[in-house]
Amino acid sequence: MLKQIRSFWVPVVVALMIVTFVVQGYGVESGSMENTVMTGDYVFANKFIYGSKTPRYVPFTDIRIPIIQLPAIRNPQRGDIVVFDWPGNRDEVRPSKPWNYVKRCVGLPGDTISIVNRMLYVNGRLLPYPEGVKFEPFPLLPKGYSNPDIFPEGYGFNEDNYGPVVVPERGQIVTLDRRDFLKWKIFIEREGHSCSLEGNSVLVDKKPTTSYEVEHNYYFMMGDNRENSLDSRFWGFVPRQSILGKAMIVYWSWNPKIPFYDFPDKIASVKWNRIGLILH
């Protein structure tokens, strides 16, 4: 009996170790990365390359727990397609519900991001479009037109003409004043501190201050479907510790709108030409 139990649990433990520390599959539920990653794709992500970490949430719950991270082989690079924990909407300290997002990393810690008429510039240099980039036939939003949903609040940006903004890096000193309070309030609270405004004074942890030292490195993410992607332009920067892995390959793909009980049609919707597709 003991031998049977061991023969059952050993492969289960090995599988859990692989999923936790080496590679894990993720389903894609939106079209924000079309035409690189499609709705209904399931991708394997390399978790080991960025430093594997234990789960952030108790399984099957929204309860956050401390994480342990192994050393990374390398940090995310500009152009990587990454899987990460969504930080939440622009005005949320924590997301109302945990989600794993798949986006392209376009900005590294310390980079300056600008978008001019849908063309992305990093540190003043044009960043070439990814091979699968897609633009919906929406009217171009001119510079000076303010989208009230864009990050940071009150800066007059829109998704087609954006920035410049500097991606925060660990040790960076940012100036805090009344004008920039909304830009940094949620950011500081996400780093674990209180932040409030009293008159013209900014208070961090209830102490008046005119500056704040950034505690973590951050990244700027965008979808390849540039006009149909809720990304860092809308909800801000992604901290290094929230990045889970590098998307490598599509291992399965079918129509997510077809229910499982309609199994024949579900199987008929399999996109065989996408299975085994290497992502880059």
C-alpha positions in Angstrom: 0.0 0.0 0.0 2.8 2.4 0.9 4.5 1.7 -2.4 1.3 2.5 -4.3 0.9 5.8 -2.5 4.5 6.7 -3.2 4.1 5.8 -6.9 1.1 8.1 -7.0 2.5 11.1 -5.2 6.0 11.2 -6.7 4.8 12.2 -10.2 2.3 14.6 -8.7 5.1 16.3 -6.7 7.4 16.4 -9.7 4.6 17.9 -11.8 3.9 20.6 -9.2 7.6 21.5 -9.0 7.8 21.9 -12.7 4.7 24.1 -12.8 5.9 26.2 -9.9 9.5 26.7 -10.8 10.2 25.8 -14.5 7.3 26.2 -17.0 3.6 26.8 -16.8 0.7 27.1 -19.2 -1.5 30.2 -19.4 -4.7 30.8 -21.4 -5.2 34.0 -23.4 -8.6 35.5 -23.0 -8.3 38.8 -24.9 -7.2 40.0 -28.3 -4.7 42.6 -27.0 -1.7 40.8 -28.4 -3.1 40.0 -31.9 -1.7 39.1 -34.3 1.2 37.6 -32.2 -0.9 35.8 -29.6 -4.5 35.2 -30.4 -7.6 34.8 -28.3 -8.0 31.2 -27.4 -4.2 30.5 -27.5 -2.6 28.6 -24.6 1.0 29.4 -24.1 3.9 27.9 -22.2 5.9 30.5 -20.2 9.5 29.9 -19.0 9.4 30.9 -15.3 13.0 29.8 -14.6 14.6 32.5 -16.8 13.3 35.4 -14.7 13.7 33.7 -11.4 11.0 31.2 -10.4 8.7 32.2 -7.5 6.2 30.6 -5.3 2.5 31.4 -5.9 1.3 34.9 -4.9 -2.1 33.6 -3.9 -3.5 30.7 -1.9 -4.7 28.2 -4.6 -8.3 28.8 -5.7 -8.6 32.0 -3.6 -7.8 35.7 -3.9 -5.8 35.6 -0.6 -2.3 37.0 -1.1 0.7 35.3 0.6 4.4 36.1 0.8 6.4 34.9 -2.2 9.9 33.3 -2.4 11.9 34.0 -5.6 14.9 32.1 -6.9 17.8 33.9 -8.6 17.1 34.9 -12.2 19.1 33.9 -15.2 18.4 37.4 -16.6 15.9 40.2 -16.2 13.2 40.9 -18.8 14.5 42.5 -21.9 12.8 45.0 -24.3 10.8 43.1 -26.8 10.1 40.0 -24.5 6.6 38.7 -24.4 5.9 38.3 -20.7 3.3 36.9 -18.4 2.7 38.9 -15.2 0.3 39.6 -12.4 -1.9 42.5 -13.4 -1.2 45.4 -11.0 -4.9 46.6 -11.1 -6.7 49.5 -12.6 -5.0 52.9 -12.5 -6.8 54.0 -9.3 -6.5 50.6 -7.5 -3.8 49.7 -5.0 -4.7 46.1 -5.5 -6.7 44.5 -8.3 -10.2 43.5 -7.4 -9.5 40.1 -8.9 -6.1 38.5 -9.7 -5.4 38.2 -13.4 -2.4 37.0 -15.4 -1.7 39.2 -18.4 0.3 38.6 -21.5 1.9 41.7 -23.0 5.1 42.8 -24.7 7.8 44.5 -22.6 8.7 47.8 -24.3 10.2 49.8 -21.4 12.9 48.9 -18.9 13.7 50.6 -15.6 14.9 54.1 -16.3 13.6 54.2 -19.9 11.7 57.2 -21.2 8.6 56.2 -23.1 6.9 58.5 -25.7 4.2 57.7 -28.3 3.9 60.1 -31.2 1.0 59.5 -33.6 1.0 55.8 -32.7 4.8 55.4 -33.1 6.7 54.3 -30.0 9.9 56.0 -29.0 12.1 54.7 -26.2 14.8 57.1 -25.0 14.2 59.2 -28.0 14.7 56.4 -30.6 12.0 54.9 -32.7 11.2 51.3 -31.6 10.4 49.2 -34.6 7.0 47.5 -34.7 6.9 43.8 -33.8 6.3 41.5 -36.7 2.7 40.8 -35.6 1.7 44.3 -34.6 -1.9 45.2 -35.4 -3.8 48.6 -35.6 -7.5 48.8 -35.6 -9.1 51.2 -38.0 -9.9 53.8 -35.3 -9.4 57.5 -35.9 -6.0 58.9 -34.7 -6.3 60.8 -31.5 -4.4 64.0 -31.8 -1.8 65.4 -29.4 -3.6 67.5 -26.8 -6.7 65.4 -26.7 -7.0 64.0 -23.2 -8.3 60.5 -22.5 -9.5 60.6 -18.9 -8.8 56.9 -18.5 -5.1 57.2 -19.4 -2.2 56.9 -16.8 -1.2 59.0 -15.1 -4.3 60.9 -14.3 -4.5 64.6 -15.3 -1.5 64.7 -17.7 -3.5 65.2 -20.9 -2.2 62.0 -22.7 -4.1 59.6 -24.9 -3.2 56.2 -26.3 -2.0 57.5 -29.6 0.0 60.5 -28.3 1.5 59.6 -24.9 4.2 60.8 -22.6 7.0 61.3 -22.2 7.1 59.2 -19.0 10.1 57.7 -17.2 9.8 54.1 -16.1 10.7 54.1 -12.4 13.8 52.2 -11.2 15.0 51.2 -7.8 16.8 54.1 -6.0 15.3 56.8 -8.2 14.3 59.9 -6.3 11.0 61.4 -7.4 9.7 64.9 -6.5 6.4 65.0 -4.6 4.2 68.1 -4.8 0.6 68.9 -5.1 0.6 68.8 -8.9 2.2 65.3 -9.1 0.3 63.9 -6.1 -2.2 61.9 -8.2 0.7 60.5 -10.4 2.5 59.0 -7.4 -0.2 58.3 -4.8 -1.3 54.8 -6.0 2.3 54.0 -7.0 3.6 54.7 -3.5 0.7 52.8 -1.9 1.4 49.8 -4.1 4.9 49.8 -2.6 3.3 49.4 0.8 3.2 53.0 2.1 0.4 55.4 2.9 0.2 58.6 0.8 -2.1 61.6 1.3 -2.4 65.2 0.6 -3.0 67.8 3.3 -3.2 71.4 1.9 -0.1 71.7 -0.3 1.9 69.1 1.6 2.3 65.4 0.5 2.5 63.0 3.4 4.1 59.5 3.1 3.5 57.3 6.1 1.9 60.4 7.7 5.1 62.4 7.4 5.4 65.5 5.2 7.9 65.0 2.4 8.9 66.5 -0.9 10.5 63.4 -2.3 10.3 59.6 -2.4 12.8 56.9 -3.2 11.5 54.2 -5.5 11.9 50.7 -3.9 11.6 48.4 -6.9 12.4 48.2 -10.6 9.4 48.6 -13.0 8.6 47.8 -16.6 6.3 49.3 -19.3 4.0 46.8 -21.1 2.1 47.2 -24.3 -0.1 44.9 -26.4 0.8 44.3 -30.0 -2.8 45.1 -30.9 -2.0 48.7 -30.2 -5.5 50.3 -30.5 -7.3 47.5 -28.6 -5.1 46.9 -25.6 -5.5 47.9 -22.0 -1.8 48.1 -21.0 0.6 50.3 -19.1 -0.8 53.4 -20.9 -4.0 52.8 -18.9 -2.9 51.3 -15.5 0.8 52.1 -15.1 4.0 50.3 -14.5 4.6 46.6 -13.7 7.0 45.8 -10.8 9.7 43.3 -11.4 8.4 41.0 -8.7 5.0 40.7 -10.6 6.6 39.3 -13.7 6.1 35.5 -13.9 7.8 34.3 -17.0 8.6 34.7 -20.7 6.0 33.4 -23.1 7.7 30.8 -25.4 5.3 28.7 -27.5 1.7 28.2 -28.3 0.8 24.6 -27.2 -2.9 24.7 -27.9 -5.5 27.0 -29.5 -9.2 26.9 -30.1 -12.3 29.1 -30.0 -12.9 30.1 -26.4 -16.5 31.2 -27.1 -17.7 27.6 -27.9 -18.8 25.9 -24.6 -17.3 22.5 -23.6 -20.6 20.8 -23.8 -20.6 21.4 -27.5 -17.5 19.3 -27.8 -17.6 18.4 -31.5 -17.7 22.1 -32.5 -15.1 22.8 -29.8 -12.7 20.3 -31.4 -13.5 21.5 -34.9 -12.4 25.0 -33.8 -8.9 23.9 -33.0 -6.4 26.1 -34.8 -3.9 23.4 -35.8 -1.6 25.9 -37.6 -0.9 27.7 -34.3 0.0 24.7 -32.2 3.8 24.7 -31.8 4.2 28.3 -32.8 7.3 29.9 -31.3 6.6 33.4 -29.9 9.0 36.3 -30.5 
